[in-house]
Amino acid sequence: MKRWIIGLSVCVLFSCGQTAKKAEEDGKAKTETADKQGQPEQPVFPMPEVPGMITSAEEARTYLVAHFWDEFDFQDVRLLRSKPVLAQGLANFVSLSAANAMEQKDAVDRGFGTLCKGITENRSLTDSLKYYVEEYLYNPNSPYYNEELYGVYLKSMMENLPANDPLVETYRFKLQLIGRNCPGSKAENFDYYLPDGARRSLYSTKVKGDYLILVFYDPECHSCHDIMMGMFADRSLAEAVADGKVMVLAVYAEGDTEVWKKYLNGMPGNWVIGEDKMAVKDRAIYDLKAMPTIYLLDKNKTVLLKDAPYARIREALSFQP
């Protein structure tokens, strides 16, 4: 799992009508001190100033989301090359946007619109900024992982790029992909094969109990191995499977049958183990951006949790810590 540079408490940005201007002033003070000591000047993220007429924290959050990137110079090489500045700024923006995504959609759309306009108009300079947006919103190991906001980002990028730009089709494909198998929808069907060669489909698989944990895995992936070993050692899961309350379907999705067979003996005997012969990836019906990818389904194959950490699966199933 990647290490993440910065955490955020939204209340740091404003409290009791104060604005984020203080953070910028503090940064400038530090810069002046550094200059006096002969150290190189460090850039500071240019936070927008909340108008004095705004006194409530909710209104301040909304304003900050909408105007977050207004003062950011997308041609300032110092800012764009400063990893701490970009990390801090994006952490703040994503956290604020996530808190306002449903209630203040217009503000979130405006904030991402300004960000994406700056990225697309200065593409020779903004690769690092685009990289961080992708890592924060689309990497499942990120504490800021948020497919809803990632969808807003993709739409905004498409709107700000020329229609014939190759990236438009890439973003359109990603937007379609993240729109599949969302909580509340029925999981996409696919075929898989058992070790004895028998062919089954997700829909034809009879679920024992009320829940199905669907795991796409790769035994030769180190992080996948560690998570899978944790699942193997989980007594609560083992007992739930043994008691017929939960079923686990683990599907090898990398297409190398020999690798799959090599590790079969290490898999739990009461799990259903299969390989899909690359059906899922070739048809792009599940977003397998990291292994393992874990879904929690109910007995009717409705998605309850999508691409969730195993700890969240345990919590949803009320397993004891």
BAKOL-46968 format. One record per residue (C-alpha): residue number from 1; z, y, x. Coordinates in steps of 0.001 Angstrom, whole numbers. Layout:
N
+-----+---------+---------+---------+
|   n |      up |   north |    east |
+-----+---------+---------+---------+
| NUM |       Z |       Y |       X |
...
+-----+---------+---------+---------+
This chain:
321
+-----+---------+---------+---------+
|   n |      up |   north |    east |
+-----+---------+---------+---------+
|   1 |       0 |       0 |       0 |
|   2 |    -910 |    3351 |    1315 |
|   3 |    1735 |    5881 |    2301 |
|   4 |    1503 |    9074 |     302 |
|   5 |    2138 |   12416 |    1858 |
|   6 |    3898 |   14390 |    -813 |
|   7 |    5938 |   13959 |   -3974 |
|   8 |    6291 |   16566 |   -6674 |
|   9 |    8825 |   17864 |   -9091 |
|  10 |    7022 |   20154 |  -11488 |
|  11 |   10061 |   22344 |  -11891 |
|  12 |    9621 |   23500 |   -8291 |
|  13 |    6571 |   25467 |   -9386 |
|  14 |    8356 |   27633 |  -11897 |
|  15 |   11769 |   28048 |  -13448 |
|  16 |   13088 |   30473 |  -16078 |
|  17 |    9980 |   32641 |  -16043 |
|  18 |    9579 |   32747 |  -12225 |
|  19 |    6068 |   32181 |  -10951 |
|  20 |    4568 |   30133 |   -8164 |
|  21 |    4026 |   33375 |   -6273 |
|  22 |    7353 |   32835 |   -4527 |
|  23 |    6046 |   29658 |   -2932 |
|  24 |    3121 |   31595 |   -1527 |
|  25 |    5396 |   34379 |    -286 |
|  26 |    7661 |   31826 |    1406 |
|  27 |    4612 |   30306 |    3056 |
|  28 |    3516 |   33702 |    4323 |
|  29 |    6984 |   34341 |    5687 |
|  30 |    6838 |   31061 |    7598 |
|  31 |    3411 |   32023 |    8916 |
|  32 |    4742 |   35360 |   10182 |
|  33 |    7625 |   33560 |   11889 |
|  34 |    5194 |   31133 |   13470 |
|  35 |    3058 |   34006 |   14724 |
|  36 |    6064 |   35629 |   16327 |
|  37 |    6845 |   32370 |   18104 |
|  38 |    3290 |   32104 |   19357 |
|  39 |    2409 |   29136 |   17146 |
|  40 |    -954 |   28853 |   15374 |
|  41 |   -1084 |   30213 |   11841 |
|  42 |    -795 |   27528 |    9172 |
|  43 |   -2746 |   27870 |    5903 |
|  44 |    -899 |   28012 |    2593 |
|  45 |   -2208 |   26788 |    -737 |
|  46 |   -3075 |   29915 |   -2784 |
|  47 |   -1149 |   29347 |   -6011 |
|  48 |   -2143 |   31505 |   -8989 |
|  49 |     353 |   34070 |  -10214 |
|  50 |    1578 |   33509 |  -13758 |
|  51 |    1369 |   36784 |  -15773 |
|  52 |    4721 |   38400 |  -16453 |
|  53 |    4190 |   38204 |  -20221 |
|  54 |    4465 |   34398 |  -19974 |
|  55 |    8131 |   33442 |  -20069 |
|  56 |    8284 |   29838 |  -21303 |
|  57 |    7918 |   26890 |  -18934 |
|  58 |    5417 |   25221 |  -21272 |
|  59 |    3122 |   28251 |  -21339 |
|  60 |    3480 |   28631 |  -17571 |
|  61 |    2431 |   25009 |  -17037 |
|  62 |    -592 |   25488 |  -19266 |
|  63 |   -1620 |   28660 |  -17435 |
|  64 |   -1199 |   27039 |  -14024 |
|  65 |   -3312 |   24028 |  -14994 |
|  66 |   -6145 |   26199 |  -16299 |
|  67 |   -6110 |   28652 |  -13361 |
|  68 |   -4869 |   26382 |  -10564 |
|  69 |   -8021 |   26622 |   -8429 |
|  70 |   -8939 |   30241 |   -9208 |
|  71 |   -7610 |   31582 |   -5895 |
|  72 |   -8697 |   28631 |   -3758 |
|  73 |  -11496 |   29527 |   -1330 |
|  74 |  -13824 |   26520 |   -1257 |
|  75 |  -15470 |   27940 |    1851 |
|  76 |  -12239 |   28316 |    3832 |
|  77 |  -12527 |   25676 |    6548 |
|  78 |   -8847 |   26050 |    7508 |
|  79 |   -7729 |   25160 |    3998 |
|  80 |  -10191 |   22309 |    3633 |
|  81 |   -9190 |   20784 |    6969 |
|  82 |   -5465 |   21031 |    6311 |
|  83 |   -4330 |   17639 |    5051 |
|  84 |    -842 |   18843 |    4019 |
|  85 |   -2274 |   21796 |    2094 |
|  86 |   -4780 |   19664 |     172 |
|  87 |   -2211 |   16950 |    -484 |
|  88 |     364 |   19448 |   -1740 |
|  89 |   -2132 |   21284 |   -3914 |
|  90 |   -3614 |   18167 |   -5469 |
|  91 |    -200 |   16600 |   -6044 |
|  92 |     866 |   19712 |   -7942 |
|  93 |   -2377 |   19972 |   -9901 |
|  94 |   -2524 |   16302 |  -10882 |
|  95 |    1125 |   16222 |  -11917 |
|  96 |     750 |   19354 |  -14023 |
|  97 |   -2485 |   18080 |  -15556 |
|  98 |    -984 |   14693 |  -16398 |
|  99 |    1882 |   16403 |  -18215 |
| 100 |    -580 |   18496 |  -20242 |
| 101 |   -3528 |   16127 |  -20635 |
| 102 |   -3118 |   15495 |  -24354 |
| 103 |   -1456 |   18720 |  -25509 |
| 104 |   -3567 |   21184 |  -23527 |
| 105 |   -6935 |   19498 |  -23085 |
| 106 |   -8798 |   22812 |  -22823 |
| 107 |   -6562 |   23927 |  -19947 |
| 108 |   -7043 |   20624 |  -18124 |
| 109 |  -10811 |   20782 |  -18644 |
| 110 |  -10901 |   24347 |  -17303 |
| 111 |   -8830 |   23453 |  -14251 |
| 112 |  -11037 |   20501 |  -13372 |
| 113 |  -14116 |   22571 |  -14126 |
| 114 |  -13167 |   25158 |  -11517 |
| 115 |  -12284 |   22440 |   -9000 |
| 116 |  -15542 |   20543 |   -9484 |
| 117 |  -17644 |   23697 |   -9457 |
| 118 |  -16127 |   24596 |   -6089 |
| 119 |  -16709 |   21081 |   -4736 |
| 120 |  -20337 |   20860 |   -5834 |
| 121 |  -21296 |   24370 |   -4719 |
| 122 |  -19878 |   23828 |   -1210 |
| 123 |  -20712 |   20178 |    -605 |
| 124 |  -21091 |   20533 |    3154 |
| 125 |  -17444 |   21649 |    3378 |
| 126 |  -15612 |   19884 |     557 |
| 127 |  -15959 |   16170 |    1389 |
| 128 |  -12287 |   15965 |    2353 |
| 129 |  -11192 |   17579 |    -916 |
| 130 |  -13391 |   15218 |   -2946 |
| 131 |  -11965 |   12274 |   -1002 |
| 132 |   -8400 |   13244 |   -1898 |
| 133 |   -9243 |   13660 |   -5578 |
| 134 |  -10702 |   10148 |   -5614 |
| 135 |   -7734 |    8703 |   -3745 |
| 136 |   -5144 |   10375 |   -5934 |
| 137 |   -6703 |    9609 |   -9309 |
| 138 |   -8592 |    6341 |   -8772 |
| 139 |   -6674 |    4365 |   -6149 |
| 140 |   -4294 |    2021 |   -8052 |
| 141 |   -1782 |    2303 |   -5201 |
| 142 |   -1514 |    6052 |   -5679 |
| 143 |    1584 |    7371 |   -7460 |
| 144 |    -801 |    9807 |   -9191 |
| 145 |   -3269 |    7123 |  -10367 |
| 146 |   -4614 |    8280 |  -13724 |
| 147 |   -7855 |    7008 |  -15232 |
| 148 |   -7761 |    9536 |  -18054 |
| 149 |   -7784 |   12438 |  -15595 |
| 150 |  -10303 |   10613 |  -13426 |
| 151 |  -12596 |   10519 |  -16431 |
| 152 |  -12182 |   14294 |  -16854 |
| 153 |  -13056 |   14704 |  -13167 |
| 154 |  -16161 |   12490 |  -13441 |
| 155 |  -17455 |   14362 |  -16497 |
| 156 |  -16907 |   17700 |  -14822 |
| 157 |  -18667 |   16592 |  -11639 |
| 158 |  -21637 |   15437 |  -13696 |
| 159 |  -21759 |   18785 |  -15502 |
| 160 |  -21735 |   20717 |  -12232 |
| 161 |  -24358 |   18659 |  -10389 |
| 162 |  -28127 |   18948 |  -10880 |
| 163 |  -29313 |   16393 |  -13449 |
| 164 |  -31485 |   14618 |  -10846 |
| 165 |  -28709 |   14315 |   -8259 |
| 166 |  -28130 |   10611 |   -7361 |
| 167 |  -24380 |   11099 |   -7692 |
| 168 |  -24770 |   11769 |  -11414 |
| 169 |  -25765 |    8163 |  -12031 |
| 170 |  -22903 |    6953 |   -9829 |
| 171 |  -20387 |    8993 |  -11793 |
| 172 |  -21909 |    7888 |  -15101 |
| 173 |  -21510 |    4237 |  -14062 |
| 174 |  -17887 |    4805 |  -13054 |
| 175 |  -17190 |    6585 |  -16331 |
| 176 |  -18548 |    3619 |  -18272 |
| 177 |  -16546 |    1210 |  -16123 |
| 178 |  -13185 |    2897 |  -16607 |
| 179 |  -13892 |    3063 |  -20324 |
| 180 |  -13853 |    -723 |  -20618 |
| 181 |  -10828 |   -2944 |  -21278 |
| 182 |   -8563 |     -36 |  -22134 |
| 183 |   -5186 |    -657 |  -23824 |
| 184 |   -5669 |   -1310 |  -27515 |
| 185 |   -9187 |   -2714 |  -27130 |
| 186 |  -10164 |   -6355 |  -26947 |
| 187 |  -10694 |   -7585 |  -23404 |
| 188 |  -14302 |   -8225 |  -22423 |
| 189 |  -15326 |  -11862 |  -22542 |
| 190 |  -16550 |  -13737 |  -19459 |
| 191 |  -17127 |  -17326 |  -18355 |
| 192 |  -15148 |  -19096 |  -15670 |
| 193 |  -15010 |  -22577 |  -14182 |
| 194 |  -12035 |  -24883 |  -13678 |
| 195 |  -11539 |  -26926 |  -10495 |
| 196 |  -13055 |  -29971 |  -12221 |
| 197 |  -16214 |  -27999 |  -12998 |
| 198 |  -15517 |  -27499 |  -16702 |
| 199 |  -16828 |  -24224 |  -18045 |
| 200 |  -14702 |  -21993 |  -20244 |
| 201 |  -14702 |  -18427 |  -21463 |
| 202 |  -11860 |  -15977 |  -21872 |
| 203 |  -12331 |  -16042 |  -25638 |
| 204 |  -12338 |  -19842 |  -25824 |
| 205 |   -9122 |  -20074 |  -23808 |
| 206 |   -6253 |  -20873 |  -26136 |
| 207 |   -3235 |  -18780 |  -25290 |
| 208 |     100 |  -20549 |  -25195 |
| 209 |    2744 |  -18150 |  -26414 |
| 210 |    2354 |  -14486 |  -27215 |
| 211 |    1044 |  -13149 |  -23904 |
| 212 |   -1691 |  -13831 |  -21378 |
| 213 |   -1445 |  -12444 |  -17853 |
| 214 |   -5016 |  -12183 |  -16592 |
| 215 |   -5189 |  -11988 |  -12804 |
| 216 |   -8333 |  -11423 |  -10741 |
| 217 |   -7461 |  -12396 |   -7180 |
| 218 |   -8707 |  -13036 |   -3668 |
| 219 |   -6495 |  -15373 |   -1574 |
| 220 |   -7894 |  -13980 |    1679 |
| 221 |   -6814 |  -10416 |     875 |
| 222 |   -3484 |   -9649 |    2614 |
| 223 |   -2102 |   -7270 |     -21 |
| 224 |   -3279 |   -9626 |   -2733 |
| 225 |   -1542 |  -12507 |    -997 |
| 226 |    1758 |  -10643 |    -853 |
| 227 |    1668 |   -9728 |   -4548 |
| 228 |     631 |  -13234 |   -5572 |
| 229 |    3430 |  -14757 |   -3507 |
| 230 |    5853 |  -12482 |   -5320 |
| 231 |    4511 |  -13794 |   -8638 |
| 232 |    4804 |  -17396 |   -7448 |
| 233 |    8455 |  -16802 |   -6504 |
| 234 |    9348 |  -15017 |   -9753 |
| 235 |   11758 |  -17343 |  -11544 |
| 236 |   11516 |  -15364 |  -14800 |
| 237 |    7748 |  -15790 |  -14862 |
| 238 |    7982 |  -19470 |  -13992 |
| 239 |   10473 |  -20060 |  -16802 |
| 240 |    8388 |  -18098 |  -19329 |
| 241 |    5289 |  -20130 |  -18443 |
| 242 |    7233 |  -23422 |  -18535 |
| 243 |    8698 |  -22517 |  -21940 |
| 244 |    5242 |  -21721 |  -23338 |
| 245 |    6035 |  -18047 |  -23915 |
| 246 |    3543 |  -16657 |  -21406 |
| 247 |     280 |  -17986 |  -20024 |
| 248 |   -1300 |  -17015 |  -16692 |
| 249 |   -5041 |  -17178 |  -16108 |
| 250 |   -5912 |  -16516 |  -12460 |
| 251 |   -9607 |  -16002 |  -11746 |
| 252 |  -11122 |  -15929 |   -8270 |
| 253 |  -13768 |  -13208 |   -8454 |
| 254 |  -15319 |  -13105 |   -4969 |
| 255 |  -17974 |  -15808 |   -5378 |
| 256 |  -17212 |  -18082 |   -2403 |
| 257 |  -16418 |  -21451 |   -3983 |
| 258 |  -15335 |  -22996 |    -685 |
| 259 |  -12745 |  -20271 |    -106 |
| 260 |  -11481 |  -20687 |   -3670 |
| 261 |  -11113 |  -24469 |   -3283 |
| 262 |   -9408 |  -24066 |      88 |
| 263 |   -6438 |  -22304 |   -1493 |
| 264 |   -6177 |  -24188 |   -4795 |
| 265 |   -3260 |  -26360 |   -3644 |
| 266 |   -1127 |  -23272 |   -3166 |
| 267 |   -1499 |  -22108 |   -6771 |
| 268 |    1156 |  -22894 |   -9422 |
| 269 |     397 |  -26102 |  -11277 |
| 270 |    1074 |  -24645 |  -14718 |
| 271 |   -1256 |  -21672 |  -14322 |
| 272 |   -4899 |  -21892 |  -15429 |
| 273 |   -6968 |  -21412 |  -12280 |
| 274 |  -10668 |  -20639 |  -12318 |
| 275 |  -13568 |  -18975 |  -10554 |
| 276 |  -16150 |  -16817 |  -12286 |
| 277 |  -19041 |  -17233 |   -9814 |
| 278 |  -19288 |  -13435 |   -9551 |
| 279 |  -19919 |  -12988 |  -13292 |
| 280 |  -17362 |  -10204 |  -13664 |
| 281 |  -18545 |   -8166 |  -10686 |
| 282 |  -22250 |   -8743 |  -11309 |
| 283 |  -21919 |   -7594 |  -14917 |
| 284 |  -19362 |   -4887 |  -14033 |
| 285 |  -17292 |   -5741 |  -17089 |
| 286 |  -13930 |   -5312 |  -15341 |
| 287 |  -13088 |   -2681 |  -12760 |
| 288 |  -12007 |   -4733 |   -9744 |
| 289 |  -11400 |   -1949 |   -7252 |
| 290 |   -8404 |   -3653 |   -5620 |
| 291 |   -7030 |   -7170 |   -5537 |
| 292 |   -5181 |   -8443 |   -7372 |
| 293 |   -6225 |   -6707 |  -10586 |
| 294 |   -3771 |   -7638 |  -13321 |
| 295 |   -4060 |   -7219 |  -17089 |
| 296 |   -1539 |   -8060 |  -19764 |
| 297 |   -3158 |   -9301 |  -22984 |
| 298 |   -1662 |  -10488 |  -26237 |
| 299 |   -2548 |  -13880 |  -27704 |
| 300 |   -5588 |  -12343 |  -29443 |
| 301 |   -6911 |  -11031 |  -26097 |
| 302 |   -6108 |   -7392 |  -26924 |
| 303 |   -5343 |   -5373 |  -23789 |
| 304 |   -1732 |   -4227 |  -23574 |
| 305 |   -1720 |   -3114 |  -19926 |
| 306 |   -4763 |   -2412 |  -17781 |
| 307 |   -4865 |   -2831 |  -13999 |
| 308 |   -1090 |   -2615 |  -13890 |
| 309 |    1319 |   -3292 |  -10999 |
| 310 |    3099 |   -6592 |  -11455 |
| 311 |    6436 |   -4770 |  -11723 |
| 312 |    5119 |   -3065 |  -14849 |
| 313 |    3983 |   -6395 |  -16279 |
| 314 |    7493 |   -7775 |  -15750 |
| 315 |    9003 |   -4752 |  -17443 |
| 316 |    6705 |   -5111 |  -20457 |
| 317 |    7687 |   -8753 |  -20775 |
| 318 |   11381 |   -7813 |  -20541 |
| 319 |   11951 |   -9976 |  -17472 |
| 320 |   15287 |   -9388 |  -15769 |
| 321 |   15136 |   -7634 |  -12351 |
+-----+---------+---------+---------+
